[in-house]
Amino acid sequence: MTTPERVRTLVEPLVADLALDLYDLDYSGGVLRVMVSQPGGVGMDAITALTKAISRAIDEQDPIPSGFTLEVSSPGLERPLRTPAHFLGAIGTTISVKTLAGTGGPRRLTGVLEAADDHAITVVADSPAGESHQVAYDKIERARTVFIWGPTPKPGKAPNPNRAKAPGQATKASGQATKASGKAEKTPDSPPNEEKVPAS
């Protein structure tokens, strides 16, 4: 069992205990990123409680023997897309894709995600408008949803799922803990609403 698999087994019940959904879990470069969602949005109280619970459980069971940084957050408005399930959930929304070097077609692609299956996605590009591109998952370097700010829709018209009424209405909650000699440290690029809790 790999380190991410061991951590996922540990984290999933803690997420469920707080009535949250595990959107993504990634461990790379000494950073464990846990993203959770919840209908109506995830508040800082839930992020803080989950950060403490994960930190405590990892200290007790030690699935990551070396030092690491724990980041717990909500996916935010522009969500990373890494798994087929992520892409399936984003069908019909605008996404941005960067393909691996040497992949045929455009290296950067923005457009509406038209389809997704277990092997590839189909994106209808913004430019040239209407041009369809199929990209295999193993050719994607990174991808995310694209949030488009815009005016409030007129009465009788369905809102664009990627649009908000006005800037400042949506927030991304996050918390961080650092496992390094039992001491939490503030990083220079930490957002102002980020809370850090000792991981050990």
SEVEX-540725 format. One record per residue: residue in one letter; x, y, z of N, C-alpha, C in turn. Coordinates in Angstrom, 3 decimals. Example, Ala and Ser with C-alpha at 12.3 -4.5 7.8 and 13.67 -1.06 7.14 Angstrom:
BEGIN
[atom A,[13.190,-5.690,7.800],[12.300,-4.500,7.800],[13.200,-3.300,7.800]]
[atom S,[12.850,-2.250,7.080],[13.670,-1.060,7.140],[12.900,0.030,7.870]]
***
This chain:
BEGIN
[atom M,[0.849,-1.200,0.000],[0.000,0.000,0.000],[0.887,1.254,0.000]]
[atom T,[0.606,2.184,-0.898],[1.419,3.401,-0.992],[1.090,4.358,0.151]]
[atom T,[1.969,5.352,0.337],[1.731,6.344,1.394],[0.394,7.058,1.200]]
[atom P,[0.064,7.561,-0.015],[-1.247,8.206,-0.189],[-2.419,7.278,0.133]]
[atom E,[-2.286,5.995,-0.216],[-3.361,5.040,0.082],[-3.509,4.842,1.589]]
[atom R,[-2.386,4.733,2.306],[-2.452,4.589,3.768],[-3.076,5.828,4.405]]
[atom V,[-2.682,7.000,3.901],[-3.229,8.249,4.456],[-4.713,8.358,4.148]]
[atom R,[-5.106,7.989,2.921],[-6.533,8.058,2.556],[-7.375,7.180,3.476]]
[atom T,[-6.885,5.971,3.760],[-7.610,5.065,4.660],[-7.792,5.688,6.039]]
[atom L,[-6.802,6.455,6.456],[-6.839,7.120,7.754],[-7.765,8.345,7.742]]
[atom V,[-7.723,9.087,6.636],[-8.420,10.373,6.561],[-9.921,10.239,6.272]]
[atom E,[-10.288,9.283,5.426],[-11.689,9.188,4.988],[-12.695,9.139,6.147]]
[atom P,[-12.497,8.301,7.178],[-13.478,8.290,8.280],[-13.502,9.603,9.070]]
[atom L,[-12.356,10.292,9.160],[-12.329,11.578,9.872],[-13.139,12.624,9.118]]
[atom V,[-13.039,12.603,7.797],[-13.821,13.516,6.956],[-15.313,13.213,7.115]]
[atom A,[-15.659,11.929,7.069],[-17.066,11.532,7.200],[-17.635,11.910,8.562]]
[atom D,[-16.822,11.809,9.624],[-17.280,12.155,10.974],[-17.723,13.616,11.074]]
[atom L,[-17.146,14.482,10.237],[-17.488,15.906,10.253],[-18.521,16.263,9.179]]
[atom A,[-19.143,15.226,8.602],[-20.172,15.412,7.566],[-19.638,16.182,6.353]]
[atom L,[-18.370,15.895,6.013],[-17.738,16.509,4.851],[-17.525,15.441,3.776]]
[atom D,[-17.263,15.897,2.552],[-16.948,14.994,1.444],[-15.482,15.187,1.066]]
[atom L,[-14.757,14.096,0.875],[-13.357,14.171,0.479],[-13.299,14.421,-1.026]]
[atom Y,[-12.923,15.639,-1.413],[-12.836,15.984,-2.831],[-11.524,15.480,-3.428]]
[atom D,[-10.433,15.654,-2.708],[-9.139,15.239,-3.242],[-8.138,15.045,-2.113]]
[atom L,[-7.208,14.131,-2.339],[-6.100,13.921,-1.412],[-4.856,13.676,-2.253]]
[atom D,[-3.819,14.461,-1.994],[-2.595,14.337,-2.780],[-1.391,14.488,-1.856]]
[atom Y,[-0.430,13.578,-2.002],[0.812,13.677,-1.238],[1.972,13.706,-2.207]]
[atom S,[2.657,14.832,-2.277],[3.819,14.952,-3.150],[4.710,16.073,-2.645]]
[atom G,[6.019,15.893,-2.841],[6.982,16.910,-2.433],[6.955,17.243,-0.956]]
[atom G,[6.594,16.276,-0.110],[6.553,16.522,1.323],[5.339,17.305,1.788]]
[atom V,[4.341,17.454,0.911],[3.120,18.184,1.259],[1.916,17.256,1.093]]
[atom L,[1.120,17.130,2.148],[-0.123,16.383,2.102],[-1.264,17.381,1.966]]
[atom R,[-1.951,17.341,0.820],[-3.060,18.255,0.562],[-4.367,17.484,0.643]]
[atom V,[-5.250,17.947,1.509],[-6.563,17.332,1.672],[-7.609,18.393,1.347]]
[atom M,[-8.439,18.129,0.351],[-9.500,19.067,-0.022],[-10.855,18.435,0.282]]
[atom V,[-11.702,19.194,0.972],[-13.015,18.693,1.349],[-14.096,19.666,0.896]]
[atom S,[-15.278,19.125,0.651],[-16.402,19.964,0.247],[-17.614,19.617,1.093]]
[atom Q,[-18.636,20.453,0.956],[-19.870,20.280,1.732],[-20.937,21.136,1.082]]
[atom P,[-22.172,20.656,0.973],[-23.235,21.492,0.421],[-23.337,22.807,1.182]]
[atom G,[-23.334,23.919,0.471],[-23.407,25.218,1.119],[-22.050,25.794,1.474]]
[atom G,[-20.978,25.014,1.254],[-19.633,25.510,1.529],[-19.081,25.012,2.854]]
[atom V,[-17.762,25.010,2.954],[-17.072,24.523,4.155],[-16.589,25.711,4.961]]
[atom G,[-16.940,25.770,6.235],[-16.521,26.871,7.103],[-15.170,26.619,7.755]]
[atom M,[-14.587,27.679,8.306],[-13.285,27.562,8.956],[-13.320,26.655,10.178]]
[atom D,[-14.451,26.595,10.888],[-14.545,25.716,12.059],[-14.333,24.258,11.653]]
[atom A,[-14.953,23.864,10.532],[-14.812,22.487,10.046],[-13.390,22.223,9.577]]
[atom I,[-12.797,23.201,8.873],[-11.416,23.048,8.401],[-10.462,22.887,9.589]]
[atom T,[-10.649,23.721,10.611],[-9.792,23.654,11.798],[-9.943,22.315,12.510]]
[atom A,[-11.183,21.872,12.684],[-11.433,20.593,13.369],[-10.823,19.432,12.593]]
[atom L,[-10.955,19.452,11.272],[-10.399,18.366,10.465],[-8.873,18.398,10.472]]
[atom T,[-8.291,19.587,10.404],[-6.828,19.711,10.448],[-6.284,19.085,11.733]]
[atom K,[-6.911,19.410,12.864],[-6.469,18.857,14.153],[-6.646,17.343,14.193]]
[atom A,[-7.787,16.851,13.675],[-8.063,15.413,13.712],[-7.073,14.638,12.845]]
[atom I,[-6.791,15.160,11.652],[-5.841,14.476,10.766],[-4.439,14.502,11.368]]
[atom S,[-4.037,15.664,11.874],[-2.707,15.792,12.471],[-2.523,14.808,13.620]]
[atom R,[-3.544,14.712,14.482],[-3.481,13.811,15.634],[-3.400,12.342,15.175]]
[atom A,[-4.233,11.984,14.182],[-4.270,10.599,13.704],[-2.956,10.209,13.029]]
[atom I,[-2.377,11.118,12.271],[-1.109,10.825,11.598],[0.022,10.688,12.621]]
[atom D,[0.002,11.521,13.655],[1.019,11.407,14.707],[0.924,10.064,15.433]]
[atom E,[-0.305,9.581,15.614],[-0.511,8.325,16.337],[-0.130,7.117,15.490]]
[atom Q,[-0.488,7.135,14.203],[-0.288,5.954,13.359],[0.931,6.059,12.447]]
[atom D,[1.446,7.258,12.270],[2.697,7.511,11.550],[2.779,6.877,10.155]]
[atom P,[1.781,7.141,9.274],[1.868,6.612,7.909],[2.873,7.384,7.060]]
[atom I,[3.276,8.596,7.546],[4.289,9.398,6.851],[5.445,9.585,7.834]]
[atom P,[6.459,8.744,7.767],[7.527,8.788,8.769],[8.382,10.052,8.725]]
[atom S,[8.514,10.671,7.560],[9.355,11.870,7.453],[8.526,13.124,7.721]]
[atom G,[9.210,14.270,7.854],[8.504,15.530,8.056],[7.645,15.873,6.852]]
[atom F,[6.535,16.518,7.094],[5.629,16.883,6.005],[4.832,18.116,6.404]]
[atom T,[4.215,18.738,5.405],[3.304,19.852,5.645],[1.896,19.388,5.310]]
[atom L,[0.973,19.640,6.208],[-0.431,19.276,6.005],[-1.217,20.516,5.620]]
[atom E,[-1.900,20.451,4.493],[-2.767,21.531,4.042],[-4.185,20.986,3.893]]
[atom V,[-5.109,21.545,4.650],[-6.512,21.149,4.570],[-7.301,22.346,4.081]]
[atom S,[-8.093,22.166,3.026],[-8.819,23.301,2.460],[-10.066,22.836,1.735]]
[atom S,[-10.897,23.795,1.366],[-11.992,23.533,0.442],[-11.434,23.745,-0.961]]
[atom P,[-12.055,23.142,-1.982],[-11.503,23.270,-3.336],[-11.524,24.699,-3.869]]
[atom G,[-12.432,25.545,-3.366],[-12.504,26.911,-3.868],[-13.279,26.996,-5.167]]
[atom L,[-13.285,28.192,-5.735],[-14.052,28.421,-6.962],[-13.405,27.757,-8.172]]
[atom E,[-12.087,27.773,-8.225],[-11.379,27.137,-9.327],[-10.743,25.860,-8.798]]
[atom R,[-11.447,24.750,-9.036],[-11.046,23.477,-8.455],[-10.031,22.754,-9.330]]
[atom P,[-9.030,22.145,-8.702],[-8.129,21.307,-9.492],[-8.879,20.071,-9.985]]
[atom L,[-8.563,19.632,-11.172],[-9.168,18.439,-11.754],[-8.049,17.419,-11.960]]
[atom R,[-8.084,16.321,-11.208],[-6.998,15.342,-11.290],[-7.476,13.941,-11.627]]
[atom T,[-8.716,13.616,-11.262],[-9.209,12.254,-11.439],[-10.383,12.235,-12.417]]
[atom P,[-10.695,11.059,-13.005],[-11.875,10.979,-13.867],[-13.146,11.458,-13.165]]
[atom A,[-13.267,11.174,-11.862],[-14.455,11.626,-11.119],[-14.530,13.144,-11.072]]
[atom H,[-13.386,13.809,-10.909],[-13.363,15.271,-10.915],[-13.878,15.808,-12.245]]
[atom F,[-13.375,15.241,-13.350],[-13.781,15.708,-14.675],[-15.255,15.414,-14.940]]
[atom L,[-15.716,14.237,-14.528],[-17.130,13.899,-14.714],[-18.026,14.900,-13.998]]
[atom G,[-17.602,15.325,-12.800],[-18.383,16.288,-12.036],[-18.341,17.690,-12.605]]
[atom A,[-17.394,17.947,-13.516],[-17.243,19.291,-14.077],[-17.794,19.417,-15.498]]
[atom I,[-18.421,18.370,-16.014],[-18.977,18.428,-17.367],[-19.966,19.588,-17.483]]
[atom G,[-19.827,20.364,-18.561],[-20.701,21.514,-18.780],[-20.136,22.819,-18.268]]
[atom T,[-18.992,22.769,-17.571],[-18.378,23.992,-17.051],[-17.122,24.325,-17.862]]
[atom T,[-16.652,25.544,-17.707],[-15.433,25.970,-18.386],[-14.217,25.494,-17.603]]
[atom I,[-13.266,24.902,-18.324],[-12.054,24.424,-17.679],[-10.825,24.910,-18.447]]
[atom S,[-9.693,24.865,-17.764],[-8.410,25.188,-18.373],[-7.520,23.959,-18.264]]
[atom V,[-6.888,23.584,-19.371],[-6.050,22.388,-19.410],[-4.678,22.737,-19.954]]
[atom K,[-3.635,22.234,-19.306],[-2.280,22.328,-19.839],[-1.803,20.909,-20.099]]
[atom T,[-1.423,20.640,-21.338],[-0.990,19.297,-21.690],[0.518,19.161,-21.521]]
[atom L,[0.978,17.921,-21.494],[2.409,17.650,-21.383],[3.122,18.071,-22.664]]
[atom A,[4.365,18.466,-22.537],[5.160,18.848,-23.707],[5.231,17.670,-24.673]]
[atom G,[5.092,17.973,-25.964],[5.156,16.930,-26.982],[3.816,16.319,-27.323]]
[atom T,[2.763,16.716,-26.607],[1.425,16.221,-26.918],[0.903,16.959,-28.142]]
[atom G,[0.270,16.257,-29.044],[-0.290,16.900,-30.230],[-1.398,17.866,-29.850]]
[atom G,[-1.601,18.903,-30.671],[-2.640,19.885,-30.390],[-2.112,21.008,-29.531]]
[atom P,[-2.998,21.915,-29.120],[-2.561,23.075,-28.326],[-2.038,22.649,-26.952]]
[atom R,[-0.999,23.339,-26.481],[-0.429,23.041,-25.161],[-1.345,23.545,-24.058]]
[atom R,[-1.988,24.702,-24.284],[-2.944,25.261,-23.319],[-4.304,25.359,-23.977]]
[atom L,[-5.312,24.920,-23.261],[-6.648,24.824,-23.823],[-7.672,25.295,-22.797]]
[atom T,[-8.529,26.220,-23.194],[-9.616,26.676,-22.328],[-10.919,26.550,-23.106]]
[atom G,[-11.929,25.987,-22.453],[-13.224,25.817,-23.102],[-14.163,25.024,-22.225]]
[atom V,[-15.298,24.668,-22.778],[-16.312,23.931,-22.021],[-16.007,22.431,-22.081]]
[atom L,[-15.996,21.815,-20.923],[-15.799,20.370,-20.856],[-17.079,19.688,-21.328]]
[atom E,[-16.995,19.075,-22.483],[-18.181,18.483,-23.103],[-18.417,17.048,-22.655]]
[atom A,[-17.333,16.301,-22.473],[-17.475,14.892,-22.097],[-16.235,14.424,-21.351]]
[atom A,[-16.415,13.351,-20.577],[-15.310,12.726,-19.851],[-15.661,11.268,-19.610]]
[atom D,[-14.658,10.394,-19.752],[-14.858,8.987,-19.424],[-13.647,8.503,-18.633]]
[atom D,[-13.403,7.212,-18.619],[-12.298,6.680,-17.826],[-10.927,6.930,-18.456]]
[atom H,[-10.904,7.384,-19.719],[-9.631,7.491,-20.430],[-9.274,8.894,-20.900]]
[atom A,[-10.300,9.711,-21.201],[-10.014,11.006,-21.833],[-11.149,11.993,-21.603]]
[atom I,[-10.867,13.254,-21.941],[-11.878,14.309,-21.874],[-12.030,14.933,-23.262]]
[atom T,[-13.182,15.570,-23.478],[-13.418,16.319,-24.708],[-13.767,17.747,-24.329]]
[atom V,[-12.995,18.698,-24.864],[-13.177,20.114,-24.556],[-13.528,20.857,-25.839]]
[atom V,[-14.588,21.666,-25.784],[-14.944,22.545,-26.892],[-14.275,23.882,-26.621]]
[atom A,[-13.274,24.214,-27.428],[-12.404,25.346,-27.163],[-13.098,26.692,-27.328]]
[atom D,[-12.653,27.675,-26.524],[-13.097,29.058,-26.676],[-12.500,29.674,-27.929]]
[atom S,[-11.241,29.274,-28.218],[-10.548,29.831,-29.376],[-9.630,28.770,-29.990]]
[atom P,[-9.817,28.444,-31.280],[-10.906,28.898,-32.150],[-12.245,28.379,-31.627]]
[atom A,[-13.243,29.237,-31.680],[-14.545,28.926,-31.089],[-15.153,27.664,-31.708]]
[atom G,[-15.615,26.776,-30.813],[-16.330,25.582,-31.259],[-15.454,24.419,-31.666]]
[atom E,[-14.124,24.598,-31.678],[-13.229,23.506,-32.061],[-13.129,22.500,-30.922]]
[atom S,[-13.330,21.228,-31.247],[-13.371,20.189,-30.217],[-12.021,19.473,-30.131]]
[atom H,[-11.575,19.250,-28.881],[-10.293,18.566,-28.654],[-10.497,17.433,-27.661]]
[atom Q,[-9.963,16.270,-27.988],[-9.977,15.146,-27.050],[-8.572,14.996,-26.477]]
[atom V,[-8.485,14.914,-25.155],[-7.190,14.816,-24.477],[-7.228,13.631,-23.513]]
[atom A,[-6.273,12.725,-23.654],[-6.173,11.588,-22.737],[-5.656,12.062,-21.386]]
[atom Y,[-6.092,11.413,-20.331],[-5.674,11.816,-18.985],[-4.155,11.792,-18.820]]
[atom D,[-3.496,10.796,-19.440],[-2.048,10.691,-19.254],[-1.272,11.752,-20.039]]
[atom K,[-1.985,12.587,-20.786],[-1.356,13.694,-21.515],[-1.605,15.042,-20.836]]
[atom I,[-2.335,15.029,-19.720],[-2.662,16.266,-19.013],[-1.633,16.537,-17.923]]
[atom E,[-1.006,17.704,-17.991],[-0.065,18.101,-16.940],[-0.825,18.639,-15.739]]
[atom R,[-1.791,19.514,-15.989],[-2.676,19.986,-14.926],[-3.941,20.566,-15.553]]
[atom A,[-4.998,20.586,-14.743],[-6.282,21.117,-15.215],[-7.066,21.656,-14.029]]
[atom R,[-7.938,22.614,-14.291],[-8.773,23.189,-13.234],[-10.036,23.778,-13.866]]
[atom T,[-11.045,23.983,-13.031],[-12.218,24.700,-13.494],[-11.879,26.187,-13.575]]
[atom V,[-12.593,26.914,-14.403],[-12.360,28.351,-14.559],[-13.596,29.084,-14.087]]
[atom F,[-13.396,29.954,-13.101],[-14.519,30.740,-12.574],[-14.588,32.064,-13.322]]
[atom I,[-15.771,32.394,-13.834],[-15.955,33.605,-14.622],[-16.829,34.576,-13.847]]
[atom W,[-16.238,35.732,-13.459],[-17.026,36.755,-12.775],[-17.958,37.407,-13.788]]
[atom G,[-19.166,37.718,-13.348],[-20.098,38.354,-14.262],[-21.271,38.954,-13.527]]
[atom P,[-22.143,39.648,-14.263],[-23.309,40.276,-13.648],[-24.352,39.254,-13.232]]
[atom T,[-25.270,39.687,-12.386],[-26.378,38.838,-11.978],[-27.246,38.526,-13.188]]
[atom P,[-27.614,37.247,-13.415],[-28.441,36.920,-14.571],[-29.789,37.628,-14.517]]
[atom K,[-30.330,37.942,-15.684],[-31.649,38.582,-15.749],[-32.715,37.592,-15.318]]
[atom P,[-33.847,38.109,-14.779],[-34.921,37.210,-14.331],[-35.348,36.282,-15.465]]
[atom G,[-35.551,35.002,-15.111],[-36.004,34.040,-16.109],[-34.873,33.330,-16.823]]
[atom K,[-33.630,33.761,-16.602],[-32.488,33.119,-17.252],[-31.694,32.322,-16.225]]
[atom A,[-31.281,31.121,-16.634],[-30.510,30.274,-15.723],[-29.110,30.839,-15.566]]
[atom P,[-28.598,30.860,-14.346],[-27.243,31.377,-14.137],[-26.197,30.431,-14.703]]
[atom N,[-25.101,30.985,-15.167],[-23.954,30.198,-15.597],[-23.346,29.576,-14.354]]
[atom P,[-23.113,28.233,-14.343],[-22.567,27.610,-13.133],[-21.181,28.104,-12.774]]
[atom N,[-20.519,28.788,-13.719],[-19.165,29.290,-13.451],[-19.175,30.763,-13.078]]
[atom R,[-20.359,31.385,-12.910],[-20.439,32.810,-12.654],[-20.901,33.105,-11.228]]
[atom A,[-20.448,34.228,-10.689],[-20.912,34.707,-9.383],[-21.583,36.046,-9.576]]
[atom K,[-22.405,36.449,-8.605],[-23.116,37.726,-8.706],[-22.167,38.903,-8.574]]
[atom A,[-21.243,38.819,-7.665],[-20.328,39.947,-7.463],[-19.076,39.460,-6.772]]
[atom P,[-17.932,40.102,-7.026],[-16.705,39.679,-6.357],[-16.841,39.758,-4.845]]
[atom G,[-16.155,38.858,-4.167],[-16.131,38.906,-2.706],[-17.177,38.035,-2.048]]
[atom Q,[-18.071,37.388,-2.863],[-19.113,36.577,-2.252],[-18.658,35.163,-1.965]]
[atom A,[-17.606,34.709,-2.630],[-17.162,33.347,-2.431],[-15.817,33.338,-1.724]]
[atom T,[-15.638,32.378,-0.832],[-14.373,32.295,-0.115],[-13.851,30.881,-0.167]]
[atom K,[-12.572,30.726,0.006],[-11.953,29.412,0.080],[-11.365,29.262,1.473]]
[atom A,[-11.888,28.301,2.202],[-11.399,28.088,3.560],[-10.230,27.118,3.508]]
[atom S,[-9.230,27.382,4.309],[-8.099,26.457,4.343],[-7.397,26.523,5.688]]
[atom G,[-6.698,25.433,6.011],[-5.908,25.385,7.230],[-4.642,24.605,6.960]]
[atom Q,[-3.596,24.924,7.667],[-2.329,24.230,7.448],[-1.725,23.812,8.770]]
[atom A,[-1.045,22.698,8.727],[-0.245,22.279,9.876],[1.073,21.754,9.355]]
[atom T,[2.129,22.012,10.058],[3.451,21.552,9.641],[3.985,20.567,10.661]]
[atom K,[4.391,19.387,10.205],[5.009,18.407,11.099],[6.516,18.575,10.953]]
[atom A,[7.089,19.293,11.869],[8.530,19.522,11.860],[8.918,19.941,13.269]]
[atom S,[9.407,19.005,14.042],[9.768,19.241,15.445],[8.577,19.747,16.249]]
[atom G,[7.357,19.358,15.834],[6.157,19.730,16.580],[5.863,21.204,16.556]]
[atom K,[6.316,21.914,15.536],[6.187,23.361,15.535],[5.522,23.830,14.253]]
[atom A,[4.480,24.651,14.385],[3.815,25.211,13.207],[4.532,26.476,12.797]]
[atom E,[4.667,26.668,11.490],[5.341,27.847,10.992],[4.490,28.540,9.950]]
[atom K,[4.444,29.857,9.969],[3.707,30.636,8.990],[4.542,30.766,7.733]]
[atom T,[3.950,30.461,6.580],[4.673,30.607,5.331],[4.349,31.947,4.714]]
[atom P,[5.302,32.546,3.944],[5.093,33.887,3.395],[3.888,34.005,2.483]]
[atom D,[3.522,32.891,1.791],[2.410,32.990,0.847],[1.095,32.482,1.421]]
[atom S,[1.021,32.305,2.724],[-0.225,31.857,3.331],[-1.288,32.933,3.228]]
[atom P,[-2.521,32.549,2.758],[-3.571,33.552,2.681],[-3.984,34.022,4.057]]
[atom P,[-4.553,35.232,4.169],[-4.871,35.801,5.476],[-5.887,35.010,6.277]]
[atom N,[-6.761,34.220,5.618],[-7.775,33.483,6.352],[-7.324,32.073,6.696]]
[atom E,[-6.021,31.794,6.535],[-5.522,30.470,6.766],[-5.152,30.272,8.226]]
[atom E,[-5.543,29.160,8.778],[-5.216,28.859,10.176],[-4.251,27.701,10.205]]
[atom K,[-3.201,27.791,11.006],[-2.220,26.728,11.096],[-2.241,26.118,12.485]]
[atom V,[-2.181,24.796,12.519],[-2.256,24.079,13.780],[-1.090,23.087,13.816]]
[atom P,[-0.408,22.935,14.949],[0.692,21.974,15.003],[0.243,20.586,14.590]]
[atom A,[1.060,19.910,13.777],[0.712,18.561,13.313],[1.182,17.484,14.279]]
[atom S,[1.961,17.845,15.259],[2.409,16.820,16.207],[2.487,17.383,17.595]]
***
